Amino acid sequence: MIGEWVGYVAASLTTLSFLPQAIKTIRTRDTSGISLGMYVVFTVGVACWFLYGLALTSWPMIVSNLLTLGLSATILTLKLRHG
């Protein structure tokens, strides 16, 4: 039980840490400082973590990676359009 709560805390913190950069990028549409290669690899990695969470039925992994995947995919799309 304690392990699951640690998972929720860790998932919340890592997802929240990504939020300020995502908000800034979405608002400004400025992707000049973002590496396309890094965001492609990051987005694919987050998608894999999401699928792994589904396989384990780990709700902290599923929810946090789904949110992060949505944000990173949005930033990646902006980079491809405005990069």
mmCIF file of the N, C-alpha and C atoms, coordinates in Angstrom:
data_MODEL
# 
_entry.id   MODEL 
# 
loop_
_atom_site.group_PDB 
_atom_site.id 
_atom_site.type_symbol 
_atom_site.label_atom_id 
_atom_site.label_alt_id 
_atom_site.label_comp_id 
_atom_site.label_asym_id 
_atom_site.label_entity_id 
_atom_site.label_seq_id 
_atom_site.pdbx_PDB_ins_code 
_atom_site.Cartn_x 
_atom_site.Cartn_y 
_atom_site.Cartn_z 
_atom_site.occupancy 
_atom_site.B_iso_or_equiv 
_atom_site.pdbx_formal_charge 
_atom_site.auth_seq_id 
_atom_site.auth_comp_id 
_atom_site.auth_asym_id 
_atom_site.auth_atom_id 
_atom_site.pdbx_PDB_model_num 
ATOM 1   N N  . MET A 1 1  ? 0.818  -1.199 0.000   1.00 0.00 ? 1  MET A N  1 
ATOM 2   C CA . MET A 1 1  ? 0.000  0.000  0.000   1.00 0.00 ? 1  MET A CA 1 
ATOM 3   C C  . MET A 1 1  ? 0.863  1.264  0.000   1.00 0.00 ? 1  MET A C  1 
ATOM 4   N N  . ILE A 1 2  ? 1.937  1.278  0.804   1.00 0.00 ? 2  ILE A N  1 
ATOM 5   C CA . ILE A 1 2  ? 2.805  2.460  0.851   1.00 0.00 ? 2  ILE A CA 1 
ATOM 6   C C  . ILE A 1 2  ? 3.491  2.676  -0.501  1.00 0.00 ? 2  ILE A C  1 
ATOM 7   N N  . GLY A 1 3  ? 3.815  1.566  -1.181  1.00 0.00 ? 3  GLY A N  1 
ATOM 8   C CA . GLY A 1 3  ? 4.446  1.675  -2.491  1.00 0.00 ? 3  GLY A CA 1 
ATOM 9   C C  . GLY A 1 3  ? 3.576  2.380  -3.505  1.00 0.00 ? 3  GLY A C  1 
ATOM 10  N N  . GLU A 1 4  ? 2.285  2.107  -3.452  1.00 0.00 ? 4  GLU A N  1 
ATOM 11  C CA . GLU A 1 4  ? 1.368  2.763  -4.381  1.00 0.00 ? 4  GLU A CA 1 
ATOM 12  C C  . GLU A 1 4  ? 1.277  4.257  -4.104  1.00 0.00 ? 4  GLU A C  1 
ATOM 13  N N  . TRP A 1 5  ? 1.279  4.639  -2.835  1.00 0.00 ? 5  TRP A N  1 
ATOM 14  C CA . TRP A 1 5  ? 1.242  6.067  -2.497  1.00 0.00 ? 5  TRP A CA 1 
ATOM 15  C C  . TRP A 1 5  ? 2.525  6.775  -2.909  1.00 0.00 ? 5  TRP A C  1 
ATOM 16  N N  . VAL A 1 6  ? 3.647  6.096  -2.751  1.00 0.00 ? 6  VAL A N  1 
ATOM 17  C CA . VAL A 1 6  ? 4.916  6.661  -3.232  1.00 0.00 ? 6  VAL A CA 1 
ATOM 18  C C  . VAL A 1 6  ? 4.839  6.846  -4.748  1.00 0.00 ? 6  VAL A C  1 
ATOM 19  N N  . GLY A 1 7  ? 4.231  5.895  -5.429  1.00 0.00 ? 7  GLY A N  1 
ATOM 20  C CA . GLY A 1 7  ? 4.041  6.019  -6.877  1.00 0.00 ? 7  GLY A CA 1 
ATOM 21  C C  . GLY A 1 7  ? 3.191  7.214  -7.246  1.00 0.00 ? 7  GLY A C  1 
ATOM 22  N N  . TYR A 1 8  ? 2.125  7.446  -6.506  1.00 0.00 ? 8  TYR A N  1 
ATOM 23  C CA . TYR A 1 8  ? 1.272  8.614  -6.778  1.00 0.00 ? 8  TYR A CA 1 
ATOM 24  C C  . TYR A 1 8  ? 2.015  9.921  -6.546  1.00 0.00 ? 8  TYR A C  1 
ATOM 25  N N  . VAL A 1 9  ? 2.789  9.978  -5.481  1.00 0.00 ? 9  VAL A N  1 
ATOM 26  C CA . VAL A 1 9  ? 3.571  11.199 -5.199  1.00 0.00 ? 9  VAL A CA 1 
ATOM 27  C C  . VAL A 1 9  ? 4.607  11.417 -6.293  1.00 0.00 ? 9  VAL A C  1 
ATOM 28  N N  . ALA A 1 10 ? 5.350  10.375 -6.638  1.00 0.00 ? 10 ALA A N  1 
ATOM 29  C CA . ALA A 1 10 ? 6.377  10.491 -7.677  1.00 0.00 ? 10 ALA A CA 1 
ATOM 30  C C  . ALA A 1 10 ? 5.758  10.885 -9.016  1.00 0.00 ? 10 ALA A C  1 
ATOM 31  N N  . ALA A 1 11 ? 4.670  10.244 -9.379  1.00 0.00 ? 11 ALA A N  1 
ATOM 32  C CA . ALA A 1 11 ? 4.006  10.552 -10.647 1.00 0.00 ? 11 ALA A CA 1 
ATOM 33  C C  . ALA A 1 11 ? 3.495  11.986 -10.670 1.00 0.00 ? 11 ALA A C  1 
ATOM 34  N N  . SER A 1 12 ? 2.920  12.428 -9.565  1.00 0.00 ? 12 SER A N  1 
ATOM 35  C CA . SER A 1 12 ? 2.420  13.805 -9.489  1.00 0.00 ? 12 SER A CA 1 
ATOM 36  C C  . SER A 1 12 ? 3.550  14.814 -9.621  1.00 0.00 ? 12 SER A C  1 
ATOM 37  N N  . LEU A 1 13 ? 4.634  14.583 -8.913  1.00 0.00 ? 13 LEU A N  1 
ATOM 38  C CA . LEU A 1 13 ? 5.756  15.531 -8.951  1.00 0.00 ? 13 LEU A CA 1 
ATOM 39  C C  . LEU A 1 13 ? 6.409  15.599 -10.332 1.00 0.00 ? 13 LEU A C  1 
ATOM 40  N N  . THR A 1 14 ? 6.635  14.458 -10.967 1.00 0.00 ? 14 THR A N  1 
ATOM 41  C CA . THR A 1 14 ? 7.288  14.493 -12.275 1.00 0.00 ? 14 THR A CA 1 
ATOM 42  C C  . THR A 1 14 ? 6.374  15.109 -13.335 1.00 0.00 ? 14 THR A C  1 
ATOM 43  N N  . THR A 1 15 ? 5.083  14.836 -13.240 1.00 0.00 ? 15 THR A N  1 
ATOM 44  C CA . THR A 1 15 ? 4.154  15.447 -14.192 1.00 0.00 ? 15 THR A CA 1 
ATOM 45  C C  . THR A 1 15 ? 4.040  16.949 -13.947 1.00 0.00 ? 15 THR A C  1 
ATOM 46  N N  . LEU A 1 16 ? 3.923  17.353 -12.682 1.00 0.00 ? 16 LEU A N  1 
ATOM 47  C CA . LEU A 1 16 ? 3.832  18.784 -12.357 1.00 0.00 ? 16 LEU A CA 1 
ATOM 48  C C  . LEU A 1 16 ? 5.101  19.537 -12.729 1.00 0.00 ? 16 LEU A C  1 
ATOM 49  N N  . SER A 1 17 ? 6.259  18.892 -12.635 1.00 0.00 ? 17 SER A N  1 
ATOM 50  C CA . SER A 1 17 ? 7.507  19.578 -12.992 1.00 0.00 ? 17 SER A CA 1 
ATOM 51  C C  . SER A 1 17 ? 7.558  19.907 -14.478 1.00 0.00 ? 17 SER A C  1 
ATOM 52  N N  . PHE A 1 18 ? 6.861  19.155 -15.277 1.00 0.00 ? 18 PHE A N  1 
ATOM 53  C CA . PHE A 1 18 ? 6.835  19.366 -16.724 1.00 0.00 ? 18 PHE A CA 1 
ATOM 54  C C  . PHE A 1 18 ? 5.852  20.467 -17.109 1.00 0.00 ? 18 PHE A C  1 
ATOM 55  N N  . LEU A 1 19 ? 4.879  20.730 -16.269 1.00 0.00 ? 19 LEU A N  1 
ATOM 56  C CA . LEU A 1 19 ? 3.791  21.648 -16.577 1.00 0.00 ? 19 LEU A CA 1 
ATOM 57  C C  . LEU A 1 19 ? 4.220  23.092 -16.887 1.00 0.00 ? 19 LEU A C  1 
ATOM 58  N N  . PRO A 1 20 ? 5.108  23.735 -16.110 1.00 0.00 ? 20 PRO A N  1 
ATOM 59  C CA . PRO A 1 20 ? 5.465  25.126 -16.436 1.00 0.00 ? 20 PRO A CA 1 
ATOM 60  C C  . PRO A 1 20 ? 6.065  25.292 -17.837 1.00 0.00 ? 20 PRO A C  1 
ATOM 61  N N  . GLN A 1 21 ? 6.935  24.364 -18.232 1.00 0.00 ? 21 GLN A N  1 
ATOM 62  C CA . GLN A 1 21 ? 7.529  24.452 -19.575 1.00 0.00 ? 21 GLN A CA 1 
ATOM 63  C C  . GLN A 1 21 ? 6.464  24.247 -20.640 1.00 0.00 ? 21 GLN A C  1 
ATOM 64  N N  . ALA A 1 22 ? 5.572  23.307 -20.419 1.00 0.00 ? 22 ALA A N  1 
ATOM 65  C CA . ALA A 1 22 ? 4.511  23.045 -21.389 1.00 0.00 ? 22 ALA A CA 1 
ATOM 66  C C  . ALA A 1 22 ? 3.607  24.266 -21.533 1.00 0.00 ? 22 ALA A C  1 
ATOM 67  N N  . ILE A 1 23 ? 3.213  24.855 -20.416 1.00 0.00 ? 23 ILE A N  1 
ATOM 68  C CA . ILE A 1 23 ? 2.339  26.040 -20.464 1.00 0.00 ? 23 ILE A CA 1 
ATOM 69  C C  . ILE A 1 23 ? 3.021  27.182 -21.197 1.00 0.00 ? 23 ILE A C  1 
ATOM 70  N N  . LYS A 1 24 ? 4.295  27.426 -20.883 1.00 0.00 ? 24 LYS A N  1 
ATOM 71  C CA . LYS A 1 24 ? 5.035  28.509 -21.540 1.00 0.00 ? 24 LYS A CA 1 
ATOM 72  C C  . LYS A 1 24 ? 5.131  28.272 -23.046 1.00 0.00 ? 24 LYS A C  1 
ATOM 73  N N  . THR A 1 25 ? 5.435  27.056 -23.433 1.00 0.00 ? 25 THR A N  1 
ATOM 74  C CA . THR A 1 25 ? 5.577  26.747 -24.857 1.00 0.00 ? 25 THR A CA 1 
ATOM 75  C C  . THR A 1 25 ? 4.240  26.858 -25.582 1.00 0.00 ? 25 THR A C  1 
ATOM 76  N N  . ILE A 1 26 ? 3.182  26.379 -24.966 1.00 0.00 ? 26 ILE A N  1 
ATOM 77  C CA . ILE A 1 26 ? 1.858  26.452 -25.588 1.00 0.00 ? 26 ILE A CA 1 
ATOM 78  C C  . ILE A 1 26 ? 1.405  27.901 -25.720 1.00 0.00 ? 26 ILE A C  1 
ATOM 79  N N  . ARG A 1 27 ? 1.649  28.711 -24.705 1.00 0.00 ? 27 ARG A N  1 
ATOM 80  C CA . ARG A 1 27 ? 1.240  30.130 -24.747 1.00 0.00 ? 27 ARG A CA 1 
ATOM 81  C C  . ARG A 1 27 ? 2.030  30.938 -25.765 1.00 0.00 ? 27 ARG A C  1 
ATOM 82  N N  . THR A 1 28 ? 3.356  30.760 -25.778 1.00 0.00 ? 28 THR A N  1 
ATOM 83  C CA . THR A 1 28 ? 4.205  31.591 -26.629 1.00 0.00 ? 28 THR A CA 1 
ATOM 84  C C  . THR A 1 28 ? 4.393  31.030 -28.039 1.00 0.00 ? 28 THR A C  1 
ATOM 85  N N  . ARG A 1 29 ? 4.166  29.734 -28.190 1.00 0.00 ? 29 ARG A N  1 
ATOM 86  C CA . ARG A 1 29 ? 4.419  29.045 -29.463 1.00 0.00 ? 29 ARG A CA 1 
ATOM 87  C C  . ARG A 1 29 ? 5.903  29.110 -29.859 1.00 0.00 ? 29 ARG A C  1 
ATOM 88  N N  . ASP A 1 30 ? 6.751  29.491 -28.923 1.00 0.00 ? 30 ASP A N  1 
ATOM 89  C CA . ASP A 1 30 ? 8.195  29.577 -29.178 1.00 0.00 ? 30 ASP A CA 1 
ATOM 90  C C  . ASP A 1 30 ? 8.837  28.230 -28.867 1.00 0.00 ? 30 ASP A C  1 
ATOM 91  N N  . THR A 1 31 ? 9.273  27.560 -29.905 1.00 0.00 ? 31 THR A N  1 
ATOM 92  C CA . THR A 1 31 ? 9.921  26.257 -29.754 1.00 0.00 ? 31 THR A CA 1 
ATOM 93  C C  . THR A 1 31 ? 11.387 26.298 -30.177 1.00 0.00 ? 31 THR A C  1 
ATOM 94  N N  . SER A 1 32 ? 11.923 27.502 -30.325 1.00 0.00 ? 32 SER A N  1 
ATOM 95  C CA . SER A 1 32 ? 13.298 27.632 -30.826 1.00 0.00 ? 32 SER A CA 1 
ATOM 96  C C  . SER A 1 32 ? 14.334 26.996 -29.904 1.00 0.00 ? 32 SER A C  1 
ATOM 97  N N  . GLY A 1 33 ? 14.071 26.963 -28.615 1.00 0.00 ? 33 GLY A N  1 
ATOM 98  C CA . GLY A 1 33 ? 15.022 26.385 -27.677 1.00 0.00 ? 33 GLY A CA 1 
ATOM 99  C C  . GLY A 1 33 ? 14.801 24.905 -27.404 1.00 0.00 ? 33 GLY A C  1 
ATOM 100 N N  . ILE A 1 34 ? 13.922 24.296 -28.161 1.00 0.00 ? 34 ILE A N  1 
ATOM 101 C CA . ILE A 1 34 ? 13.564 22.893 -27.928 1.00 0.00 ? 34 ILE A CA 1 
ATOM 102 C C  . ILE A 1 34 ? 14.179 22.020 -29.007 1.00 0.00 ? 34 ILE A C  1 
ATOM 103 N N  . SER A 1 35 ? 14.802 20.950 -28.592 1.00 0.00 ? 35 SER A N  1 
ATOM 104 C CA . SER A 1 35 ? 15.404 19.993 -29.512 1.00 0.00 ? 35 SER A CA 1 
ATOM 105 C C  . SER A 1 35 ? 14.327 19.052 -30.063 1.00 0.00 ? 35 SER A C  1 
ATOM 106 N N  . LEU A 1 36 ? 14.200 19.014 -31.382 1.00 0.00 ? 36 LEU A N  1 
ATOM 107 C CA . LEU A 1 36 ? 13.225 18.132 -32.011 1.00 0.00 ? 36 LEU A CA 1 
ATOM 108 C C  . LEU A 1 36 ? 13.538 16.674 -31.696 1.00 0.00 ? 36 LEU A C  1 
ATOM 109 N N  . GLY A 1 37 ? 14.792 16.290 -31.812 1.00 0.00 ? 37 GLY A N  1 
ATOM 110 C CA . GLY A 1 37 ? 15.180 14.910 -31.531 1.00 0.00 ? 37 GLY A CA 1 
ATOM 111 C C  . GLY A 1 37 ? 14.851 14.493 -30.110 1.00 0.00 ? 37 GLY A C  1 
ATOM 112 N N  . MET A 1 38 ? 15.132 15.381 -29.162 1.00 0.00 ? 38 MET A N  1 
ATOM 113 C CA . MET A 1 38 ? 14.860 15.083 -27.761 1.00 0.00 ? 38 MET A CA 1 
ATOM 114 C C  . MET A 1 38 ? 13.365 14.896 -27.533 1.00 0.00 ? 38 MET A C  1 
ATOM 115 N N  . TYR A 1 39 ? 12.537 15.748 -28.127 1.00 0.00 ? 39 TYR A N  1 
ATOM 116 C CA . TYR A 1 39 ? 11.096 15.632 -27.907 1.00 0.00 ? 39 TYR A CA 1 
ATOM 117 C C  . TYR A 1 39 ? 10.496 14.421 -28.599 1.00 0.00 ? 39 TYR A C  1 
ATOM 118 N N  . VAL A 1 40 ? 11.039 14.017 -29.738 1.00 0.00 ? 40 VAL A N  1 
ATOM 119 C CA . VAL A 1 40 ? 10.569 12.791 -30.378 1.00 0.00 ? 40 VAL A CA 1 
ATOM 120 C C  . VAL A 1 40 ? 10.865 11.602 -29.468 1.00 0.00 ? 40 VAL A C  1 
ATOM 121 N N  . VAL A 1 41 ? 12.110 11.509 -29.002 1.00 0.00 ? 41 VAL A N  1 
ATOM 122 C CA . VAL A 1 41 ? 12.503 10.394 -28.133 1.00 0.00 ? 41 VAL A CA 1 
ATOM 123 C C  . VAL A 1 41 ? 11.719 10.440 -26.822 1.00 0.00 ? 41 VAL A C  1 
ATOM 124 N N  . PHE A 1 42 ? 11.583 11.623 -26.227 1.00 0.00 ? 42 PHE A N  1 
ATOM 125 C CA . PHE A 1 42 ? 10.858 11.774 -24.965 1.00 0.00 ? 42 PHE A CA 1 
ATOM 126 C C  . PHE A 1 42 ? 9.402  11.343 -25.109 1.00 0.00 ? 42 PHE A C  1 
ATOM 127 N N  . THR A 1 43 ? 8.734  11.795 -26.173 1.00 0.00 ? 43 THR A N  1 
ATOM 128 C CA . THR A 1 43 ? 7.322  11.483 -26.378 1.00 0.00 ? 43 THR A CA 1 
ATOM 129 C C  . THR A 1 43 ? 7.125  9.980  -26.602 1.00 0.00 ? 43 THR A C  1 
ATOM 130 N N  . VAL A 1 44 ? 7.993  9.368  -27.377 1.00 0.00 ? 44 VAL A N  1 
ATOM 131 C CA . VAL A 1 44 ? 7.906  7.919  -27.576 1.00 0.00 ? 44 VAL A CA 1 
ATOM 132 C C  . VAL A 1 44 ? 8.167  7.187  -26.253 1.00 0.00 ? 44 VAL A C  1 
ATOM 133 N N  . GLY A 1 45 ? 9.128  7.667  -25.480 1.00 0.00 ? 45 GLY A N  1 
ATOM 134 C CA . GLY A 1 45 ? 9.420  7.062  -24.178 1.00 0.00 ? 45 GLY A CA 1 
ATOM 135 C C  . GLY A 1 45 ? 8.245  7.151  -23.227 1.00 0.00 ? 45 GLY A C  1 
ATOM 136 N N  . VAL A 1 46 ? 7.594  8.306  -23.176 1.00 0.00 ? 46 VAL A N  1 
ATOM 137 C CA . VAL A 1 46 ? 6.426  8.480  -22.310 1.00 0.00 ? 46 VAL A CA 1 
ATOM 138 C C  . VAL A 1 46 ? 5.288  7.568  -22.781 1.00 0.00 ? 46 VAL A C  1 
ATOM 139 N N  . ALA A 1 47 ? 5.126  7.433  -24.087 1.00 0.00 ? 47 ALA A N  1 
ATOM 140 C CA . ALA A 1 47 ? 4.102  6.525  -24.612 1.00 0.00 ? 47 ALA A CA 1 
ATOM 141 C C  . ALA A 1 47 ? 4.392  5.088  -24.165 1.00 0.00 ? 47 ALA A C  1 
ATOM 142 N N  . CYS A 1 48 ? 5.653  4.703  -24.170 1.00 0.00 ? 48 CYS A N  1 
ATOM 143 C CA . CYS A 1 48 ? 6.036  3.363  -23.712 1.00 0.00 ? 48 CYS A CA 1 
ATOM 144 C C  . CYS A 1 48 ? 5.754  3.188  -22.220 1.00 0.00 ? 48 CYS A C  1 
ATOM 145 N N  . TRP A 1 49 ? 6.078  4.201  -21.411 1.00 0.00 ? 49 TRP A N  1 
ATOM 146 C CA . TRP A 1 49 ? 5.765  4.135  -19.977 1.00 0.00 ? 49 TRP A CA 1 
ATOM 147 C C  . TRP A 1 49 ? 4.264  4.019  -19.748 1.00 0.00 ? 49 TRP A C  1 
ATOM 148 N N  . PHE A 1 50 ? 3.482  4.731  -20.544 1.00 0.00 ? 50 PHE A N  1 
ATOM 149 C CA . PHE A 1 50 ? 2.027  4.644  -20.450 1.00 0.00 ? 50 PHE A CA 1 
ATOM 150 C C  . PHE A 1 50 ? 1.552  3.221  -20.742 1.00 0.00 ? 50 PHE A C  1 
ATOM 151 N N  . LEU A 1 51 ? 2.064  2.637  -21.829 1.00 0.00 ? 51 LEU A N  1 
ATOM 152 C CA . LEU A 1 51 ? 1.687  1.263  -22.179 1.00 0.00 ? 51 LEU A CA 1 
ATOM 153 C C  . LEU A 1 51 ? 2.138  0.274  -21.112 1.00 0.00 ? 51 LEU A C  1 
ATOM 154 N N  . TYR A 1 52 ? 3.306  0.497  -20.555 1.00 0.00 ? 52 TYR A N  1 
ATOM 155 C CA . TYR A 1 52 ? 3.803  -0.360 -19.475 1.00 0.00 ? 52 TYR A CA 1 
ATOM 156 C C  . TYR A 1 52 ? 2.893  -0.257 -18.249 1.00 0.00 ? 52 TYR A C  1 
ATOM 157 N N  . GLY A 1 53 ? 2.466  0.948  -17.938 1.00 0.00 ? 53 GLY A N  1 
ATOM 158 C CA . GLY A 1 53 ? 1.529  1.156  -16.842 1.00 0.00 ? 53 GLY A CA 1 
ATOM 159 C C  . GLY A 1 53 ? 0.217  0.418  -17.079 1.00 0.00 ? 53 GLY A C  1 
ATOM 160 N N  . LEU A 1 54 ? -0.260 0.441  -18.335 1.00 0.00 ? 54 LEU A N  1 
ATOM 161 C CA . LEU A 1 54 ? -1.471 -0.310 -18.668 1.00 0.00 ? 54 LEU A CA 1 
ATOM 162 C C  . LEU A 1 54 ? -1.253 -1.807 -18.453 1.00 0.00 ? 54 LEU A C  1 
ATOM 163 N N  . ALA A 1 55 ? -0.098 -2.301 -18.889 1.00 0.00 ? 55 ALA A N  1 
ATOM 164 C CA . ALA A 1 55 ? 0.198  -3.729 -18.741 1.00 0.00 ? 55 ALA A CA 1 
ATOM 165 C C  . ALA A 1 55 ? 0.231  -4.141 -17.273 1.00 0.00 ? 55 ALA A C  1 
ATOM 166 N N  . LEU A 1 56 ? 0.721  -3.248 -16.419 1.00 0.00 ? 56 LEU A N  1 
ATOM 167 C CA . LEU A 1 56 ? 0.806  -3.535 -14.982 1.00 0.00 ? 56 LEU A CA 1 
ATOM 168 C C  . LEU A 1 56 ? -0.467 -3.154 -14.223 1.00 0.00 ? 56 LEU A C  1 
ATOM 169 N N  . THR A 1 57 ? -1.360 -2.458 -14.906 1.00 0.00 ? 57 THR A N  1 
ATOM 170 C CA . THR A 1 57 ? -2.531 -1.856 -14.267 1.00 0.00 ? 57 THR A CA 1 
ATOM 171 C C  . THR A 1 57 ? -2.098 -0.973 -13.094 1.00 0.00 ? 57 THR A C  1 
ATOM 172 N N  . SER A 1 58 ? -1.088 -0.161 -13.343 1.00 0.00 ? 58 SER A N  1 
ATOM 173 C CA . SER A 1 58 ? -0.558 0.755  -12.330 1.00 0.00 ? 58 SER A CA 1 
ATOM 174 C C  . SER A 1 58 ? -1.136 2.145  -12.576 1.00 0.00 ? 58 SER A C  1 
ATOM 175 N N  . TRP A 1 59 ? -2.126 2.506  -11.775 1.00 0.00 ? 59 TRP A N  1 
ATOM 176 C CA . TRP A 1 59 ? -2.807 3.786  -11.995 1.00 0.00 ? 59 TRP A CA 1 
ATOM 177 C C  . TRP A 1 59 ? -1.895 5.002  -11.894 1.00 0.00 ? 59 TRP A C  1 
ATOM 178 N N  . PRO A 1 60 ? -0.928 5.045  -10.977 1.00 0.00 ? 60 PRO A N  1 
ATOM 179 C CA . PRO A 1 60 ? -0.022 6.200  -10.979 1.00 0.00 ? 60 PRO A CA 1 
ATOM 180 C C  . PRO A 1 60 ? 0.727  6.340  -12.306 1.00 0.00 ? 60 PRO A C  1 
ATOM 181 N N  . MET A 1 61 ? 1.190  5.236  -12.855 1.00 0.00 ? 61 MET A N  1 
ATOM 182 C CA . MET A 1 61 ? 1.901  5.278  -14.131 1.00 0.00 ? 61 MET A CA 1 
ATOM 183 C C  . MET A 1 61 ? 0.969  5.639  -15.282 1.00 0.00 ? 61 MET A C  1 
ATOM 184 N N  . ILE A 1 62 ? -0.221 5.082  -15.265 1.00 0.00 ? 62 ILE A N  1 
ATOM 185 C CA . ILE A 1 62 ? -1.178 5.327  -16.347 1.00 0.00 ? 62 ILE A CA 1 
ATOM 186 C C  . ILE A 1 62 ? -1.573 6.798  -16.395 1.00 0.00 ? 62 ILE A C  1 
ATOM 187 N N  . VAL A 1 63 ? -2.031 7.329  -15.270 1.00 0.00 ? 63 VAL A N  1 
ATOM 188 C CA . VAL A 1 63 ? -2.545 8.704  -15.243 1.00 0.00 ? 63 VAL A CA 1 
ATOM 189 C C  . VAL A 1 63 ? -1.441 9.722  -15.519 1.00 0.00 ? 63 VAL A C  1 
ATOM 190 N N  . SER A 1 64 ? -0.315 9.583  -14.816 1.00 0.00 ? 64 SER A N  1 
ATOM 191 C CA . SER A 1 64 ? 0.753  10.578 -14.989 1.00 0.00 ? 64 SER A CA 1 
ATOM 192 C C  . SER A 1 64 ? 1.321  10.549 -16.400 1.00 0.00 ? 64 SER A C  1 
ATOM 193 N N  . ASN A 1 65 ? 1.515  9.364  -16.944 1.00 0.00 ? 65 ASN A N  1 
ATOM 194 C CA . ASN A 1 65 ? 2.091  9.298  -18.287 1.00 0.00 ? 65 ASN A CA 1 
ATOM 195 C C  . ASN A 1 65 ? 1.090  9.679  -19.370 1.00 0.00 ? 65 ASN A C  1 
ATOM 196 N N  . LEU A 1 66 ? -0.183 9.464  -19.132 1.00 0.00 ? 66 LEU A N  1 
ATOM 197 C CA . LEU A 1 66 ? -1.186 9.933  -20.083 1.00 0.00 ? 66 LEU A CA 1 
ATOM 198 C C  . LEU A 1 66 ? -1.198 11.461 -20.135 1.00 0.00 ? 66 LEU A C  1 
ATOM 199 N N  . LEU A 1 67 ? -1.148 12.094 -18.962 1.00 0.00 ? 67 LEU A N  1 
ATOM 200 C CA . LEU A 1 67 ? -1.099 13.564 -18.919 1.00 0.00 ? 67 LEU A CA 1 
ATOM 201 C C  . LEU A 1 67 ? 0.185  14.091 -19.565 1.00 0.00 ? 67 LEU A C  1 
ATOM 202 N N  . THR A 1 68 ? 1.313  13.507 -19.207 1.00 0.00 ? 68 THR A N  1 
ATOM 203 C CA . THR A 1 68 ? 2.590  13.947 -19.762 1.00 0.00 ? 68 THR A CA 1 
ATOM 204 C C  . THR A 1 68 ? 2.650  13.692 -21.261 1.00 0.00 ? 68 THR A C  1 
ATOM 205 N N  . LEU A 1 69 ? 2.095  12.575 -21.707 1.00 0.00 ? 69 LEU A N  1 
ATOM 206 C CA . LEU A 1 69 ? 2.059  12.277 -23.139 1.00 0.00 ? 69 LEU A CA 1 
ATOM 207 C C  . LEU A 1 69 ? 1.256  13.334 -23.890 1.00 0.00 ? 69 LEU A C  1 
ATOM 208 N N  . GLY A 1 70 ? 0.127  13.724 -23.334 1.00 0.00 ? 70 GLY A N  1 
ATOM 209 C CA . GLY A 1 70 ? -0.665 14.774 -23.982 1.00 0.00 ? 70 GLY A CA 1 
ATOM 210 C C  . GLY A 1 70 ? 0.096  16.081 -24.097 1.00 0.00 ? 70 GLY A C  1 
ATOM 211 N N  . LEU A 1 71 ? 0.776  16.465 -23.024 1.00 0.00 ? 71 LEU A N  1 
ATOM 212 C CA . LEU A 1 71 ? 1.551  17.711 -23.040 1.00 0.00 ? 71 LEU A CA 1 
ATOM 213 C C  . LEU A 1 71 ? 2.750  17.616 -23.988 1.00 0.00 ? 71 LEU A C  1 
ATOM 214 N N  . SER A 1 72 ? 3.484  16.521 -23.918 1.00 0.00 ? 72 SER A N  1 
ATOM 215 C CA . SER A 1 72 ? 4.679  16.408 -24.766 1.00 0.00 ? 72 SER A CA 1 
ATOM 216 C C  . SER A 1 72 ? 4.303  16.280 -26.235 1.00 0.00 ? 72 SER A C  1 
ATOM 217 N N  . ALA A 1 73 ? 3.198  15.598 -26.525 1.00 0.00 ? 73 ALA A N  1 
ATOM 218 C CA . ALA A 1 73 ? 2.747  15.500 -27.914 1.00 0.00 ? 73 ALA A CA 1 
ATOM 219 C C  . ALA A 1 73 ? 2.315  16.865 -28.443 1.00 0.00 ? 73 ALA A C  1 
ATOM 220 N N  . THR A 1 74 ? 1.707  17.675 -27.580 1.00 0.00 ? 74 THR A N  1 
ATOM 221 C CA . THR A 1 74 ? 1.318  19.032 -27.976 1.00 0.00 ? 74 THR A CA 1 
ATOM 222 C C  . THR A 1 74 ? 2.554  19.864 -28.294 1.00 0.00 ? 74 THR A C  1 
ATOM 223 N N  . ILE A 1 75 ? 3.560  19.797 -27.434 1.00 0.00 ? 75 ILE A N  1 
ATOM 224 C CA . ILE A 1 75 ? 4.797  20.550 -27.667 1.00 0.00 ? 75 ILE A CA 1 
ATOM 225 C C  . ILE A 1 75 ? 5.500  20.040 -28.922 1.00 0.00 ? 75 ILE A C  1 
ATOM 226 N N  . LEU A 1 76 ? 5.527  18.732 -29.111 1.00 0.00 ? 76 LEU A N  1 
ATOM 227 C CA . LEU A 1 76 ? 6.147  18.163 -30.313 1.00 0.00 ? 76 LEU A CA 1 
ATOM 228 C C  . LEU A 1 76 ? 5.417  18.641 -31.564 1.00 0.00 ? 76 LEU A C  1 
ATOM 229 N N  . THR A 1 77 ? 4.102  18.680 -31.515 1.00 0.00 ? 77 THR A N  1 
ATOM 230 C CA . THR A 1 77 ? 3.316  19.178 -32.662 1.00 0.00 ? 77 THR A CA 1 
ATOM 231 C C  . THR A 1 77 ? 3.647  20.647 -32.934 1.00 0.00 ? 77 THR A C  1 
ATOM 232 N N  . LEU A 1 78 ? 3.738  21.453 -31.877 1.00 0.00 ? 78 LEU A N  1 
ATOM 233 C CA . LEU A 1 78 ? 4.104  22.866 -32.057 1.00 0.00 ? 78 LEU A CA 1 
ATOM 234 C C  . LEU A 1 78 ? 5.493  22.987 -32.665 1.00 0.00 ? 78 LEU A C  1 
ATOM 235 N N  . LYS A 1 79 ? 6.420  22.167 -32.213 1.00 0.00 ? 79 LYS A N  1 
ATOM 236 C CA . LYS A 1 79 ? 7.791  22.196 -32.741 1.00 0.00 ? 79 LYS A CA 1 
ATOM 237 C C  . LYS A 1 79 ? 7.785  21.844 -34.225 1.00 0.00 ? 79 LYS A C  1 
ATOM 238 N N  . LEU A 1 80 ? 7.015  20.855 -34.610 1.00 0.00 ? 80 LEU A N  1 
ATOM 239 C CA . LEU A 1 80 ? 6.954  20.465 -36.021 1.00 0.00 ? 80 LEU A CA 1 
ATOM 240 C C  . LEU A 1 80 ? 6.295  21.545 -36.888 1.00 0.00 ? 80 LEU A C  1 
ATOM 241 N N  . ARG A 1 81 ? 5.307  22.239 -36.336 1.00 0.00 ? 81 ARG A N  1 
ATOM 242 C CA . ARG A 1 81 ? 4.623  23.287 -37.084 1.00 0.00 ? 81 ARG A CA 1 
ATOM 243 C C  . ARG A 1 81 ? 5.381  24.600 -37.134 1.00 0.00 ? 81 ARG A C  1 
ATOM 244 N N  . HIS A 1 82 ? 5.979  24.979 -36.006 1.00 0.00 ? 82 HIS A N  1 
ATOM 245 C CA . HIS A 1 82 ? 6.587  26.307 -35.885 1.00 0.00 ? 82 HIS A CA 1 
ATOM 246 C C  . HIS A 1 82 ? 8.113  26.264 -35.740 1.00 0.00 ? 82 HIS A C  1 
ATOM 247 N N  . GLY A 1 83 ? 8.675  25.069 -35.772 1.00 0.00 ? 83 GLY A N  1 
ATOM 248 C CA . GLY A 1 83 ? 10.099 24.910 -35.511 1.00 0.00 ? 83 GLY A CA 1 
ATOM 249 C C  . GLY A 1 83 ? 10.966 25.387 -36.613 1.00 0.00 ? 83 GLY A C  1 
# 
